[in-house]
Structures are given as structure tokens and as C-alpha cells.
Amino acid sequence: MNIIYTASATAVGGRHGYVRSEDGVLNLPLAHPKELGGPGGAATNPEQLFAAGYAACFENAVLRVARDRKAPIQESSVTGRVGIGRGDDGFFRLTVVLEVSVPGRDPGEIEEIAHIAHTERCPYSRATRGNIDVQIKIV
């Protein structure tokens, strides 16, 4: 593989610490969510960061598929919802729901575009395939 870009971030202190990108653009405190037994608070957590990254990457894939089909999308959003819980084996597992919104477009068309984005274009979708239950919803 020909690497085009490498992102680098460091976490210090686990869920109670902070994350910082190598260039300093990302520099955020972390808080362990109350739902997972932590104190919560006004800080982010790994699940929020993953939801944001996946949503942004997936929306870009949707826009690219639409553009390639000569049907560009003017307005859209993708909301990523990352769930964490224990599986039957007692280990933590993740789930993802990607909610795709494209106002004014036929939901069937957007469902088809999102399917192509998920199966062919989005690197996050390829990386999670077979490892995380990912659902795509057109809203």
C-alpha cells in the first residue's frame, strides 16, 4: 500500500487523561462516561472520537459516490452513533449506526448511494467489516 497520509495522536492517562495530535490541532481532555462507571464531565471519550471520524469519512464517501454517478449532493449530514457494551463472552464490543440525511432527495436513491459507499468506498467501513455491527439508516 502506498501511504498518502498518516495521522498521529497520543493518548496519556487512558479514559481519564487526554489526547493530542502530533500537530496540536487536536488537544482534548478525556472523561470516562458515567454509563461506563466513570465520573463523566465536560470532556470527550474514545467512542465520541470514533463516531466523529467514521461519520466524516462516511459522508465523504457518500458525496463521492453521488458525484461519480453525476448526481452531486448539495446538502447532507451523517450522524455516527457508537455504542459500547459487553458481549455474551463478557468482553466489550462496539456497534455503529450511521444516520444519513440528504434533504430533498429520494430515500431509495440515497440508500443505494450509501450502500455503495459502505461496501466499496469508505475505509472505515472496510476496516470494521466483520468486526463491528454497522447499520446504515436513511433519515
N, C-alpha and C positions, 0 to 999 in steps of 0.2 A: 504494500500500500504506500502511496506517495502522500505523506503527511503535509497538508497545506497550512494548518493552523493548530497550535497546541495551547490550550488554556491551562493555567496553573493556579491553584489556590491551596492554601494551607489552613488546616483546622488545628486549633490549640484548645485543649480543655474539653474535647468531646461536646456533648449536648449542652454543657454548662459554660462553654468558652466563647470562641469567636472564630470567624472565617475571614480570610483576607486573600484577595487575588494578588498575584505577583506584581501587577502594575498598580495596586492600591485602589483601583476603581471600585471593587467590591471589598467592603470592610464592615462587617456586620457582627453584632453580638448574637450569641445563640442562647436559647432558653429551652429547657426540656418541657414539653407541653404537660399541662396538668393531667390531661387524659392518659398520659403515659407515666404518671406518678411524679412528675416534676413540679416545680413552682410556677411554671408559665411565666408570663411577663411580656414586656414590650420588646421582644426580640424574635428573630426568625428561628427556623429549625430546618433540618435536612429535608423533611417532606415538603415544606413550602418551596425551598430552593429547587427541588426536583420537579415539582408541579410547574413552577415558573419556566424552567428551562425546557421541559417537554412541551408545554403549551406554545411557547415562542417558536420552537423548532417545527412543531407540527403545523402551526398556522402558516409558516413559511412554505412548507411542503404543499399545503392545500393551495396557496396562492400560485405556486409554481405549476402545479398540475393544471389549474384553471387557465393560466397564461399559455401553457403548451397546447391546450385544447382550443385556443383562440377565443376564450370566453373569460377574460380577466375579471377578477373580483375587485370591486371598488371599496367595499366596506365589509369587514369581518372581524371576528374575535374568536379565540379559543380559550376556554377555561379548563385548566387542569385540576383535577381533584385526586390527590394521592392519599390513599388510606393505608394504615398500618395496623396490623393485628397479628395475633398468634394463630398459626395453622394447627391442624389436628396433631401434629408432631411436637407442638409446644414452641416452635421457632417462629420468630417474627417474619411476616411476609408483607408484601406491598400489593396494592391494587391501584389501578389508574382508570379514571373516567375522563375522557376528553369531550367537552361540550363545544360543538362547532356552531357558530351563529353567522349566517350570511343573510342579512335582511333583504327582502325583495327578490330572492332567488328561489327557484323551485327546490323544495327539500329533497326530492328524488335525485336531482342533478347534483346537489351538494353531497348527498350520501355517496354517490358514485365517485365523485372527486375525492372525498375523504377516504374512501376505501382504497383508491389508488395511492393516495398519499401515505396511508398506513402500511400498505403491503409492498410498495415499491420505492418510495422516496425518502421518508423520514428516518434518519439514522437512529433516533431514539426508539422508534418502533421496531427497527431491526434488532437493536441491542436488547430490547426487553422481550421479544417474541419467544414464547416458550418458557419464560421465567416469571413473568408478571401477567396477571389477568388485566388486559387493557380493553375497555369498551369505548366505542365511538358513538356519541349521541348528537343528532342534529337538533338544535333547539331554535 
